[in-house]
Amino acid sequence: ALHVDSRAGCAGSSLSAEEQARADRSRVEELTREIAAYAQRKQLRWSIETFELIKSEGLKPSQYTYSNMINAYINSGDVAGAQRMFSEMIDVGYRPNVVVHTTVLKGLCAAGEMPAAIAHLQRMTSSSPPVPADIRTLNTFLRGCVRSGDANAAAWAFTKLPAWRLCADHTAH
């Protein structure tokens, strides 16, 4: 992929602060879309290079940039990398939403790390403020239970349904 710095050759330009901020946001959005495309194709190296490009251009990755990077790591089977990116996301001040949490959960479950998946769900739902699990979160976890053969983890999840204000749908039976 060819990347062009949106600020290259602008030494003599006179963009207002507002125009520069808009150009920067547009550039981050463009590169974030590239990361998403690489993530979908399981091209982790390109996702990482594009993420590093954002930083090298002096831009701030958005919450969506981090979400897409976490997805890139998970789609490539690198749970540890996803967890590092998840921590960095929090460290820079973003609060992961249910989609981001469910993506991490998907990776933990795919790796058969059910105790870590339970711990992640517990942190997610008991954080302040809590991030409520949704039906996709539940189904992701239960699919992991089935694949890993962990009936105890599935039973645990069913005990949490009232607290999570969820009802298992047809895919959870």
Phi, psi and chi 1 to 4 in degrees:
 res  aa     phi    psi   chi1   chi2   chi3   chi4
   1 ALA       -  140.4      -      -      -      -
   2 LEU   -96.7  125.2  175.2   63.9      -      -
   3 HIS  -114.6  135.9  -60.7  -72.4      -      -
   4 VAL  -122.1  126.6  179.1      -      -      -
   5 ASP   -67.2  124.1 -173.3  -22.5      -      -
   6 SER   -65.2  -14.8   61.5      -      -      -
   7 ARG  -103.6   -1.7  -62.6 -177.4 -125.5 -166.1
   8 ALA   -61.8  135.0      -      -      -      -
   9 GLY    74.1   15.6      -      -      -      -
  10 CYS  -102.1   15.6  -66.1      -      -      -
  11 ALA   -56.8  -37.7      -      -      -      -
  12 GLY   -93.1   -1.6      -      -      -      -
  13 SER   -77.0  159.6   74.2      -      -      -
  14 SER  -125.5   61.0   55.9      -      -      -
  15 LEU   -72.8  137.9  -70.5  179.1      -      -
  16 SER   -70.6  164.6   70.1      -      -      -
  17 ALA   -58.7  -38.9      -      -      -      -
  18 GLU   -66.6  -42.1 -175.9  178.5  -48.3      -
  19 GLU   -66.1  -38.6  -69.8  168.7  -34.0      -
  20 GLN   -66.5  -41.8 -174.7   63.0   57.7      -
  21 ALA   -61.5  -40.8      -      -      -      -
  22 ARG   -65.4  -42.4 -167.4  171.6   22.7 -104.5
  23 ALA   -64.2  -41.1      -      -      -      -
  24 ASP   -63.1  -45.1  -70.6   -9.3      -      -
  25 ARG   -61.4  -42.1  -86.5 -168.1  -50.2  -83.9
  26 SER   -62.1  -41.6  178.9      -      -      -
  27 ARG   -65.5  -44.2  178.7   71.3  173.5  147.4
  28 VAL   -62.1  -42.1  169.9      -      -      -
  29 GLU   -61.9  -42.9  -71.7  169.1    6.2      -
  30 GLU   -60.5  -48.6  170.7 -166.3   -9.5      -
  31 LEU   -69.9  -31.6  -66.3  173.7      -      -
  32 THR   -65.2  -38.8  -62.8      -      -      -
  33 ARG   -62.8  -37.5  -76.5 -170.2  -61.8  -85.8
  34 GLU   -63.9  -43.8  -74.3 -173.7   26.3      -
  35 ILE   -59.4  -43.5  -69.7  168.8      -      -
  36 ALA   -60.3  -42.4      -      -      -      -
  37 ALA   -65.6  -42.5      -      -      -      -
  38 TYR   -64.0  -40.6  -66.3  137.8      -      -
  39 ALA   -60.6  -42.9      -      -      -      -
  40 GLN   -61.7  -34.0 -163.3  170.5   35.7      -
  41 ARG   -92.7    8.1  -65.3 -171.4  -56.2  -98.9
  42 LYS    58.5   38.9  -60.5  179.4 -178.6 -178.4
  43 GLN  -103.4   74.1  -65.0  175.4  -42.4      -
  44 LEU   -61.1  -42.6 -179.6   58.4      -      -
  45 ARG   -57.3  -42.5 -177.4  173.4   60.3   89.8
  46 TRP   -69.7  -35.4  -72.0  106.0      -      -
  47 SER   -61.9  -46.3  -65.7      -      -      -
  48 ILE   -63.4  -45.0  -67.0  168.9      -      -
  49 GLU   -61.3  -39.3  -73.6 -176.8   15.9      -
  50 THR   -69.4  -39.0  -54.5      -      -      -
  51 PHE   -61.7  -44.8 -176.9   78.2      -      -
  52 GLU   -65.1  -33.0  -68.4  -56.5  -38.9      -
  53 LEU   -62.4  -42.6  179.4   63.2      -      -
  54 ILE   -54.5  -49.2  -68.9  170.9      -      -
  55 LYS   -65.9  -41.4  -69.6 -179.9  170.1 -176.8
  56 SER   -66.8  -24.2   73.5      -      -      -
  57 GLU   -83.5    4.2  -70.7 -176.3   12.4      -
  58 GLY    77.6   18.4      -      -      -      -
  59 LEU   -97.7  159.5  -57.5  170.9      -      -
  60 LYS  -102.6  118.6 -179.1 -178.2  178.9 -166.8
  61 PRO   -58.3  141.1  -20.6   31.5      -      -
  62 SER   -85.6  172.3   69.6      -      -      -
  63 GLN   -58.6  -37.4 -177.0  165.5   -4.5      -
  64 TYR   -69.3  -32.7  -61.6  108.0      -      -
  65 THR   -61.6  -48.0  -50.9      -      -      -
  66 TYR   -62.3  -42.1  -79.8   98.4      -      -
  67 SER   -58.6  -44.1  -61.9      -      -      -
  68 ASN   -69.4  -33.9  -79.1  -70.2      -      -
  69 MET   -67.0  -41.3  -78.4  -56.8  -59.8      -
  70 ILE   -60.6  -43.1  -69.2  165.6      -      -
  71 ASN   -62.2  -39.7 -167.6   43.6      -      -
  72 ALA   -61.3  -45.4      -      -      -      -
  73 TYR   -63.1  -45.8  -81.8  104.6      -      -
  74 ILE   -64.0  -46.1  -67.0  -59.8      -      -
  75 ASN   -61.3  -25.4  -75.6   -9.0      -      -
  76 SER   -94.1    2.6  -61.5      -      -      -
  77 GLY    80.7   14.5      -      -      -      -
  78 ASP  -102.1   81.7 -173.9  -14.3      -      -
  79 VAL   -66.4  -40.4  177.8      -      -      -
  80 ALA   -61.7  -41.0      -      -      -      -
  81 GLY   -63.4  -40.8      -      -      -      -
  82 ALA   -63.3  -40.1      -      -      -      -
  83 GLN   -67.1  -37.4  -70.8  174.8  -48.4      -
  84 ARG   -63.1  -44.2  -76.3 -169.3  -51.8  -86.4
  85 MET   -65.9  -37.7 -170.6   61.4   56.5      -
  86 PHE   -60.5  -45.6 -177.2   85.2      -      -
  87 SER   -64.2  -42.0  -66.5      -      -      -
  88 GLU   -63.1  -40.1 -177.9  177.8  -35.8      -
  89 MET   -56.5  -44.7  179.2 -176.8 -167.4      -
  90 ILE   -68.6  -42.8  -66.9  167.9      -      -
  91 ASP   -60.3  -32.9  -70.0  -14.0      -      -
  92 VAL   -86.5    0.7  -60.2      -      -      -
  93 GLY   106.6    6.4      -      -      -      -
  94 TYR   -93.1  146.1  -65.8  123.3      -      -
  95 ARG  -104.6  112.7 -176.1  171.0  178.1  -95.0
  96 PRO   -60.7  138.1  -20.8   31.5      -      -
  97 ASN   -93.0 -177.0   61.0   22.4      -      -
  98 VAL   -62.4  -32.5   68.2      -      -      -
  99 VAL   -65.7  -44.3  173.9      -      -      -
 100 VAL   -64.9  -45.8  173.1      -      -      -
 101 HIS   -59.3  -42.6  -80.8  -74.7      -      -
 102 THR   -66.8  -33.6  -58.4      -      -      -
 103 THR   -63.8  -45.6  -57.9      -      -      -
 104 VAL   -62.3  -43.3  172.0      -      -      -
 105 LEU   -59.3  -41.7 -172.4   67.7      -      -
 106 LYS   -57.4  -43.9  172.2 -174.3  166.8 -173.2
 107 GLY   -66.5  -43.3      -      -      -      -
 108 LEU   -61.9  -43.5  -68.1  168.0      -      -
 109 CYS   -66.3  -42.3  -70.3      -      -      -
 110 ALA   -61.8  -32.2      -      -      -      -
 111 ALA   -83.2   -1.3      -      -      -      -
 112 GLY    73.5   18.4      -      -      -      -
 113 GLU   -90.8   66.3  -62.3  178.9   23.2      -
 114 MET   -66.0  -40.5  -62.2  -45.9  -66.9      -
 115 PRO   -59.4  -39.4  -26.1   36.3      -      -
 116 ALA   -68.4  -34.7      -      -      -      -
 117 ALA   -65.6  -42.7      -      -      -      -
 118 ILE   -61.8  -45.9  -70.1  170.6      -      -
 119 ALA   -60.9  -39.4      -      -      -      -
 120 HIS   -64.5  -45.2 -172.6   85.4      -      -
 121 LEU   -60.5  -41.3  -94.9  171.6      -      -
 122 GLN   -64.5  -44.2  -71.6  172.7  -37.4      -
 123 ARG   -62.8  -43.1  -81.7 -169.1  -52.6  -84.0
 124 MET   -59.8  -49.7  171.0 -175.4  148.1      -
 125 THR   -82.1  -12.4   57.3      -      -      -
 126 SER  -113.0    6.3   64.9      -      -      -
 127 SER   -67.1  170.4   62.9      -      -      -
 128 SER  -120.7  110.4 -177.1      -      -      -
 129 PRO   -73.5  156.2   26.7  -30.8      -      -
 130 PRO   -68.0  152.3   20.2  -26.6      -      -
 131 VAL  -105.4  105.6  177.0      -      -      -
 132 PRO   -66.7  137.6   -7.9   17.1      -      -
 133 ALA   -67.9  146.9      -      -      -      -
 134 ASP  -116.9 -177.5   64.3   13.0      -      -
 135 ILE   -63.9  -32.3 -164.8   67.3      -      -
 136 ARG   -67.6  -38.7  -72.3  179.8  153.0 -131.7
 137 THR   -61.0  -49.5  -51.5      -      -      -
 138 LEU   -58.0  -49.3  174.3   64.7      -      -
 139 ASN   -65.4  -35.2  -71.5  -22.3      -      -
 140 THR   -61.9  -45.8  -63.0      -      -      -
 141 PHE   -65.2  -46.6 -177.9   75.6      -      -
 142 LEU   -64.4  -36.4  -67.9  175.7      -      -
 143 ARG   -61.2  -40.2 -165.0  168.8   27.0 -100.0
 144 GLY   -63.8  -38.4      -      -      -      -
 145 CYS   -62.4  -43.9  -67.0      -      -      -
 146 VAL   -64.6  -47.1  168.5      -      -      -
 147 ARG   -65.0  -33.7  -71.5 -178.8  178.2  158.9
 148 SER   -92.3   -7.8   66.9      -      -      -
 149 GLY    72.4   24.8      -      -      -      -
 150 ASP   -95.7   84.4 -165.6  -24.8      -      -
 151 ALA   -65.9  -32.7      -      -      -      -
 152 ASN   -65.0  -39.8  -70.6  -28.2      -      -
 153 ALA   -65.4  -39.7      -      -      -      -
 154 ALA   -64.6  -43.3      -      -      -      -
 155 ALA   -61.8  -40.7      -      -      -      -
 156 TRP   -57.6  -46.1  170.9   83.7      -      -
 157 ALA   -61.0  -40.6      -      -      -      -
 158 PHE   -65.7  -29.8  -82.3   99.3      -      -
 159 THR   -71.1  -21.3   67.9      -      -      -
 160 LYS   -87.6  -11.5  -64.3  -63.3 -177.1 -177.9
 161 LEU   -53.9  -46.2  -66.6 -177.7      -      -
 162 PRO   -60.3  -43.7  -23.6   34.0      -      -
 163 ALA   -65.2  -34.3      -      -      -      -
 164 TRP   -84.1   -4.1  -65.6  -16.5      -      -
 165 ARG    55.0   46.0  -63.2 -178.7 -179.5 -173.6
 166 LEU  -122.9  151.1  -71.4  174.7      -      -
 167 CYS  -121.1  132.0  -66.7      -      -      -
 168 ALA   -62.1  135.6      -      -      -      -
 169 ASP   -93.1 -174.6   66.8    6.7      -      -
 170 HIS   -61.1  -23.7   69.7  -79.6      -      -
 171 THR   -79.7  -12.4   62.5      -      -      -
 172 ALA   -93.1   -2.1      -      -      -      -
 173 HIS   -95.3      -  -62.5  105.7      -      -
